[in-house]
Amino acid sequence: PKSSKSKKYTSPASHLRIKVLQFPPRFEIPNANGKPPIQTTSEQIYAIRSAFHGPRNFLSLGLLPMKDNDAVRPTNIITRPDHEIWTVRDGPSMRSYFQRAFPRFDFSDDRLISPDEWDRFAKAEGTRFPPCRYSPGLAVWTDDGNGGVALVGDAAHAFSPDIGQGINAGLMDVVCLDRALSGAENVETGKAFGTASSSSPPTLQTCLQRYQTQHSPEVAALIRLARFGAPYQYKQPHRIDRIRAILWTLNLVLRLILNKLTLGLVQPQCMLLAQNGDLTYREVMRRADLTTLGLKGVALALLVLLVKKTLGFGVLTSWA
């Protein structure tokens, strides 16, 4: 079997800290310039930016959609580990901090957020986004091939939630394992054997080997997508984060423009490709890698032409 020792990589979203502040259902977001407030609904996504913009005090309140419009709204606060918010340890101080960060809200009104909720939030340690990691070995089996263990879901791979593929990837692991145990020739597509090579069904060891051999590259591609797909959506405020986010955005826009100009010949950025449900993770990353290779080739060719032109100009000048 392949090694079960996990391979670990760090993405720009790895190790971010998150904790949740509970807002009441259908709360209002104050507007500017005398405009009426925005009435929130559970079906909408909201991102509320703070008045602070520094690398250690910028905050963003993120609200994801929910089905129940009468339920409290969990509001995600995601920051770098060195953010000031993690040094505030009591409810009144946390309320005061948020009042300065979001001055349009009236946090003195206990109907918006109660003192108990402020105290709970201030003392909460929250959790951290994991690094991108996966196990090359997805299965082990006994020497006689009649027993074994397979890894699926978070046991096989872990990554931050920014690509929105956690549940999809876990379910696909289960589907592929089921196909392998059912004797499918290709666990990714479910294609069955055309002709049976033996009247007896495959052994458990054969099934687990097939699951590991065929599905492990798909898991590796998933982790690459998690590293490069959309790691800056949390508005990480460190200066180097902001520079890298600009470069990431330029890369996305460049590929999208080239995709339109070439009528699809140049592939868009991998996160956009991942929206195509007909593509596997390997196909997504293969297409993205081919575009990267092409862009590097064009850049290298332009650099060679520039060097030749510069050197040729220098020689003519010296002869004159």
Salt bridges, closest charged atoms under 4 A:
ASP70 OD1 - ARG26 NH1 2.41
ASP82 OD2 - HIS238 NE2 3.12
ASP109 OD2 - ARG111 NH2 3.07
ASP110 OD1 - ARG95 NH1 3.13
GLU117 OE2 - ARG120 NH2 2.60
ASP119 OD2 - LYS123 NZ 3.21
GLU125 OE1 - ARG17 NH2 3.27
GLU125 OE2 - ARG89 NH2 2.85
ASP173 OD2 - HIS157 NE2 2.54
ASP173 OD1 - HIS215 NE2 2.61
GLU188 OE2 - HIS215 ND1 2.73
GLU218 OE1 - ARG282 NE 3.20
ASP241 OD1 - ARG80 NH2 2.83
ASP241 OD2 - HIS238 ND1 3.98
ASP289 OD2 - ARG224 NH1 2.86
